[in-house]
Amino acid sequence: MNTWHGHLKKLNIGLYEFGMVTLAIMACLLRIAFIALHYPTTNSDEGVMGLMARHIAYHGQWPIFFYGQGYMGSIEAYIGALLFHIMGSSSLFTLRLGLIFIFALFLLTMYFLTRQLYNRSLALFTTLLLSLGSFDITSHQLKAFGGGPEMLFLIGIIFLIANKLVFTAPVQNSEITRKERWQRWMLYAILGLAVGVGIWSDLLIIPFIAPVGLLLLIFCRHEVFSKAGLWAVLGILIGIAPVIYYNLTLSNTDQSTLGAMIEIQSSTATQMAQQHLTKSTQLSGTLFISIPTITGFNPLCSKISFPEFENHNSASLHCVVEHGGWTLGYSLLWISAILISAFIIWRIWNSLRQSRYQQKSNRHLPYTEQFLLKLHSARLCLLISAALTIFVYINNPASAIEPTANARYLLNLLIVTPALLWPLWNGFNEIHIPVTIQRTKKPLFILRVILLCFILFVYANGTIGMVKDISFSQKAYQKQHELIHNLLQIGATHVYTEYWTCYRIAFESNEKIDCVSLTSSLHIASHRENRYPPYTTNLKKASDFVYVFPISSPQAQTMAQKLKLINKKYYTKYTFDDYFVYRLNFRLN
């Protein structure tokens, strides 16, 4: 017993770590219950990822990116394929199970990152908070459409390793043993690998990589420009090898990673101009909608409740106050955390400058001050990463076009959670507070506790809201399977439809139904909506012409207009719940 206790103590594992493991297990069990009850509702993006996993598992395919595009790696598909073999089932539940494993790793990483930069108590509270969350946070942890959970985990690993390298950096290589030097080289290699895989997974990781690189350049400069740096470069090259291979073997440069980025920027900018959206719309969308959405605020108001969107007269004052207040609070916490660390760094450097001036010597910082300098520099890097992420998003047309759905581009802000909580937790105790302000210490403590409880309540309320929404998701799941059953009953195995129906029914039907996506004018859509070319080939060869559209879709309205000019004997119309299904004797267009 004493030996076991000794091992735990040596590994620095105590009650807080057991608490973290308990919270992580409970959070994972809750999410397993969600996906077992078909929550959240799936969509075609997730259907594409499911098809990729199935094609990897059973058809010997090796996709590098999400089908139909030259970016966003297929990590989730490969994990799904492995689980398909292990579980013996290629269901949506099995696909999502892999995301829960990644989520567990994310919680573990966040705990140790918070413990590394702050303390155990905040690490445990952060784990509790991230175990909860609103629909808009949790859905990105449970829906397999690429880039989300694995990116959060990789960013956490990158910061953990970089901080360890900085905190333990030797003044000269001669001060460490051969074994320690190899250990540090391996850490640089793993760091590089995490960076490379992160870039392959999603380019949204870059605003977090840049500050980490700067941190290493400042405190580990002699290592970065030595063999250790080469190990890091090797790791990066291995991590981004799929990206390099994809771009080198392309026959059409328009589908390259760079070409895809340019195409997205161009198309969204065009869409923004067509909708007469402005820079102020981007700012409003980010501050009033996207940041509250992705940082857990709930319940949320619709887009038209805010200035700059839709009908300006429909702006709701309480929505502007609530959402704006949440973002204001987020901003104040960020500014407070920045000021705390910046003040301590300034105080250390000022002390060093004065001692050098007085003693006229190149005095080195004592170990304690060196560590504090590194610690607060690392905290600043975390906070700067959040600012860079928001800056990039504000300047992206996506923040104006659909700020609620596109809030997913800010998902990485969850990494900064402990840094923002620190001013409320214990942050101001790190700086010397004047006696006049100390008199208000107790009221400020009470205020901090109230604010922390409020944040916890908001996240818990989001989780409760999801539980209430399960019945809606189950109804949607039932309707989807009834649609698939009805289509198979009438022999409709090759269908023309719209994107958000296409790959969803293809995956859920085990590809008994394949499809082609049509535009609102009933023309074949681009490769961004027809992501799997073999389906298009199959439909061109098909002798049966079946069109499946949601009743309220633009495609259904266009079809109704076209059918007015066609004799009824040339087509058969079915109504399956929320869908119109048309079987024609000929192919349109």
N, C-alpha and C positions, 0 to 999 in steps of 0.2 A: 504493500500500500504506500509506504514511504517512498519507494523507488518510483512508482507511478506519479506520485505527487511531485517528486523531484524532476522528473522528465517534463511535466507540465510547466513547472516553474522555470526550467531551463529554456523552454520554448516561448516563455512570456505569455502563457495562456492562463487566464483566471476566470472569475465569475462573469466579467463583462463579455468575454469571448463565448462562454457558454450561453449567455443571454442572446448574443448575436446569432449563434447557431440555431437557437430555439426560434427566434423571430424569422430567420431565413427559411426554416422548415415550414413554419406556419404560413408564411407568404407563398411558398411554392405549393403547398397543399391547397391553399385558396385558389391559386391560379389553375391548378390541375382540375379542381371542381368546376371552375369557369369553363374550361375548354371541353370538359366532359359533358357539360350542359349546352354545348354549341354556342358559347359566348366568348368573344363578341361575334357579330354576324360577319361572315366571310365576304370577300369580293373577288373580282377577276385578277387583281394584282397578286393576291394570295394564291389564286388558282394557277397563275403562271408559275409561281415558285413551287407549288405542289407538283405540277407537270414536270418541271425541271428535275425535282427530286426523284420522281418516278422514272424519268428517262435515264437518269444516272444509275439508279438502282437496277433497272431491268432491261434497258436498251443499250447499255454501254456507251452512253453519250457523256461528254465532258465539257459542259458549258462553262465559260469563263465569267461571263456577265449575265445579268438578268436578260432573258430573251428579248430581242428587238432593240437593244441599245448597247452602246460601247462603254458603259460605266456601271457601277454598283455590282460588286462581286457576288458570287453565288455560294457563299459560305453556308447560308441557311439551307440551301438545296442539298449540299453534300452531307450536312448533319442529318437532314431529313431522310436522305437515301440510306444512310447507315442505320437509322432507326427503323426504316421500312423493313430492312433485312432482319434486324434484331427482334422486332415486334411481330413480324410476319403479316403486317398490314400497311397499306399505303393510304390510310385515311387522313382526314384533316386533323384529327386528334393526335395521331402519331407525328405528323409534321410539326404541330405546335409544341409537342412535348420537348423537342430540341431547344425551343426558345426559352422554356422554363429552366432548362439546364444552364443556358447562357445567363439568364436572369439571376440564378443562384450565384454564379461566378461573379456577376456584377455586384451583388450585395456584399459578397465576401471581400471583393477588391475595395469597395467604397468604405467598408469598415476599417480595413487596415490603412487605407490612404488617409482617412480622417484621424485615426489614431496616430499616424506618423506625423501629420501636420498640426494636430490640435491635441485632443486627449480622448481617453477611453469613453468617458460619459457622453461626450458629443458624438462619438463614433456610434455608440449604441442608439442614441436618439435619432441620428441620421438613418441608421438601418431601419428603425421603426417607421420613420416617415416615408422612406422609399419602399417599404413593404406595403404601404397603403397607396393612395393616389386616385386621381380622377379617371374617367373613361379615356380621355385623350392621352394620358400617360400610359395607362395599363394596356390599352389596345395596341400600342407600339411594342409592348413587351410580349404580346400574345399573337399578333398577326404576322405571319411570315411573308412580308413583302420586301425584305432586304434592308440592310444597313443599320437598323436600329439597335437591338440588344447587343450585338457583337461589337458595334462601334463604341458603346458606353463601356463595355468590359475592356476593350483594347486601350481606350484613353486612360482608364484607371490604372492599368498595368504600366503604361508608358510613364505616367506621373510617379507611380510607386518606385519603379526602377531608377528613373532619372533622379528622384529625390535621394534615394539610397546612395547613388554614385556621388552626388554632390555632398551629402552629409558626411561621407566617409572618405572623401577625396584626400589623398596624401599630398604633401607639399612637393615631394620628389618621388620618382619611382623607386629610388634606392631605399626608401623608408619602409617598403613593404616586401614581404617574402615572395618567392617564386609562385607559391600556391595562391597567395592573395592576389597576385598580379593576374594569374590565369582566371581566377574567379571574377575579377573585374572585367577582363576581356569578354568572358562569357556573358556577363550582364550587359555589356555594350552590344554584343551580338543579338541577345534576346530583345533588347530595346529596339535595335534596328529592325528585327523581324516583326515586332509588333507595329512599328511605324509603317513598314512596307505592306503588311497585311491590311492595316487600317486604311491606307491609301487605295488599295485594291477594293476593299469593302465599300468605302464611300469617301469621296473627296471632301465631305463636310468635316472630316477630322483635321484638316490642315490648320485651321485657326488654333487648334490645341497643340499641334506639333511645333509650330514656329516659336512660341514662348519657351517650350521645353528645350529646343535647340539653343536659344539665347542663354538660358540658365546654365547649360553645360559649357557653353563658350566662356562664360564669365568665371565659373568656379572650377572647371575641369579642362581648361584650355590646353594644358600641357599633354593631357591624355587624348583629347579630341584630335590633336595633330600628331598623334603617334600611332602605334599598332592598334591601340584600343579603338581609335577612330576608324581604322580599316575594318576591324571586326564589325563595327556598327554599320558601315557601308555595305559589307557583305550581307549582313542580316536584312538590310533594306532591299538589296537587289533580289535576294531570295523571296522576300515578301511580295514584291511587285513583279516577280517573274511572269505571272499570268498576264499582267497588263502589257508587259514588254512583248511577250509572245503574240498576244492578240493583235497588237498594232503592227508588228513586223510581218505578220502573215495575212494581213488584210489585202483584198484585191481592190476594194473600193475605199479610198481615203475619206470619203464623206462619212463613213461609219466608224471612223477612228474615235478614240476617247476625246481628243481635242475637238474633232469635228462635231461630236455629239454635244459637247459643252457649248460650242458656238451656236449650234442649231437651237438648243434650248433657250439660250439667252436671246437669240434673234426672234424666235417665235413668241416668247413671253413678252418681249418688248413691243412686238407688233400687236399682240393681243391687248396690251396695256394702252397703246395708242388708240386702237379701235374702240375701246371702252371709255376713252377720254379720262384715264386715270393719271394722277399727277404725283409728284414727289411727296406732297402733303398726304396723299392717300396712302402711300407706302409707310410714311411715319405713323399715321393714324392706325393703319392696319397692324403694324408691329406693336405699338404701345397699348392700344385698347383691346386688341383681339389676340394676336399671336403669343405674346409673352404670358398673359394670364392663362391662355389655353394650355400651353405646354409646361407651365410651372405649377399646375394643379388647382387653379382657382375654379370653383364651381358653386352654384350652377351658372352656366354661361348664357349670355344674351346672344341673339342672332346678329348677323353682320349688319342688317339694316337699322339696328338700334344705335348706330354710331355715326358721327359726322363723316362726310366724304364718301359714304356708301349708299347706293340706291337712292331712295327718296330722303333728302336732307330733313324734311319735316317730320320724319318718323323717328328721329333720334330721341332716345329715351334718357332722361336726366339720371335716373337711378342706375342705369347700365353704365353710363359714362363715369359716374362717381365711383361705382363699385370696381369696375375693371381698371379705371384710371388710378384709383386708390391702391389697388393691388400692385400695379406696375410702379407707382410712386414708392410704395413700401419696399419693393424689390430693389429699386434704384438707390434708395437711402441706405439700405443694408449693404449694397455693393460699395457705395461711396464710403461708408463707415469702415468697412473692412479694408479698403484701399488706404484710407487715412491712418488707421492703426498701424499697419505694416510699414507704410511710407515714413511715418513719424519715428518708429523704432529704428529703421534703417538710417534715417537722417541723424538720429541721436548717436548711433554707433560711429558713423563716419565723422561726425562733428567732434566726438570725443577723441578719435584717432588723430584727426587733423590738429586739434589743440595740443595733444601730448607731443606730437612730432614737432610742432612749432616751439613749444616750451623747452623740450629736451634736445631739440635739433638732432634727432636720431630717427632711423627708420624702424620705429617700434612696431612689432607685429601685434595684432589683436590677440588678447587672451582667448583660450579655447571657448569659453562660455559666450563671449561676444561674437566669435567667429560662427559658432553654431546658430546664434540668434540671427545674424546677418543672413546666413544661408536659409534658415527656416522662413524668415519673412520674405525673402526673395522668392522662394518656392510658392508661398501663399500668393504673392503678387502675380506670379506667372499664371496661377489658376484663375485669378480674377480677371487678368488681362485677356485670357482665352475667351471668357464669357463676353467681354466687350467686343472683341474681334468678331465673334460669332454673330452678335446682334448687328454690328456694323455691316458685315457682309450681307446679312439678311435684309436689312433696311434698304440697301442699294440694289436689291434683286427685285425685279417686277413681280415675283411670286408673292411678295408681302402685300401687294395691292390687289392682285387678281383674285386670290382666294385665301385670305389670311387665316381662316380657321383650319382648313385642310392642310395648308402649307406650313402651319406651325410645327409640323414634324421636322422641318429643317433646323429647328432650334432645340431638338430633343437633347443634344449634348449639354445643354445648360444644367441638366440634372447633376452632372459631375461637380458643379460649383456649389451645390446645396450646402455642404458643411461650412464653406467659406462665408456664405451669406448668413448662416445661423450664428457664426462665432461672435459677432458683436452683441447679439442677444444672450448668448450663452455665458461668455466670460471675457469677451474681447477687451473691454475698456479697463479691466483690472490689470492689463499688461503695461499700461502707461501710467505715469505718476499724475494723479488727479489732484488739482488744487484743493486746499482745505475747504474753501467756500462751496465747492461743488460736492465734496464728500458728504456734506450735510444732507444732500438729497439722495444719498446712496440707497437708503431703504425704499423710498418711493420709486426710484428707478429700477430697483430689483423687482418690485411688485409689477411694474409695467412690463419688464422683460419677460417675467413668468406668464403674464396675461397674453402677451404677443406670441410666445412660443405655444401656449395652449390653443390660441386661436388658429395658428398654422396647422397644428396637429388635428384640430377639429375639422378644418377645411378638407384636409386629406382624408380623414376618416369618413367625412360626409360624402366624398367622392366615391369611396369604396362601397358605402351603403347604397348610394344611387345606382351603382352597377348591379348590385344584387337585385334591386327592384326592376332593373331592365332585362333581367334574364328571360322572363316570360316573352317579351317582345322578340328577343333573339331566337328563342325556340320556335315561335310562330313563323318567323322568316325562314328558319331552317326547314320546317315542315312544308312550307309553300314551295321552297326550292326543290325539294325531293318529289313533291307532287308534280311539279312542272317536268322534271326529268322523267318520271314514270309515265306521264301522259304523252310526252314526245316519243318515248320508246314504244308506247302502245300503238301509236299511229305510224310507226316505222320511220320516224324522222331522226335519222342518224347523222345527216349532214345538213346544217342549218345556217342561214344568214341571220345575223342579229346585230346587236350593238355591243360595244366593248365590255360594259359592266355585267353583261349576261354571259358573254361568250366563254371565257376561260373558267368562269365559275362553274358552269354546267359541264364543261369538258372534263375538269378535274373530278368533280363530284360524281360524274357518271362513269368514272374509270375509263374515260375516252371512248365510251360506247357512242357518244355524240361528239363530233368535231364541228368546227364553226369558222365563219369568216365575219369580221366586224365591218359594218357599213357606216358611212357618214349619215348625217341628217338628210342628205339628198339621195340616199340609197346607192351611193357609189362605194366601191371597195376602199376602205380607209388605208392610211399609210402604215408603214412597218411598225410604228409606235403603238398601233392598236391591233394590227395583225402580226403578233410577235413570233408566231411559230409558222414559218413558211410552208411546211408539209400540209398543214390544214388548208391553206389556200389552194394548193395543188389538188388535194382531194376534192374540194368543192368544185373546182373547174371540170373535173372528170365526172362528177355526179350527174345522174339523169333525173334526180328528184330535186325540186326547187321549193324549199320550205323556208319561210321567213318568220322569225320569232321576235316580237318587240313588246316591251312594257307598254301598257295601255296609254300612259301619259307621255311617252317618249316622242321626240321630234320625228323619229323614223316611222312611228305608227301613224302620225298625222300625214306625213308625206305619202305613205302607202295608201291611206284612205283616199287621198286626192287622185293618185294614179289609178286606183281600182274603179273610180267613178267612170273612167273611160273604157273599162274592160267588161265584156260580157261575163255574167256570173258563172256561166257554164265552164269557164276556163280556170276557175280557182275555187278552192274550198276554204272557208274561214272557220276557225275554232276559237273559243274563248276559254282559256285555262286560268282561272282566278284573275291575277293582275296582268295577264298577257294575252295579246292577240297573236294567233298563229295562222299563217296563210300558206296553203299548198297550191302552187301555180303549175300550170302545164308548160311553162316556159320560164326562162331566166330574164329578170328585169335588166334593162340597160345592155 
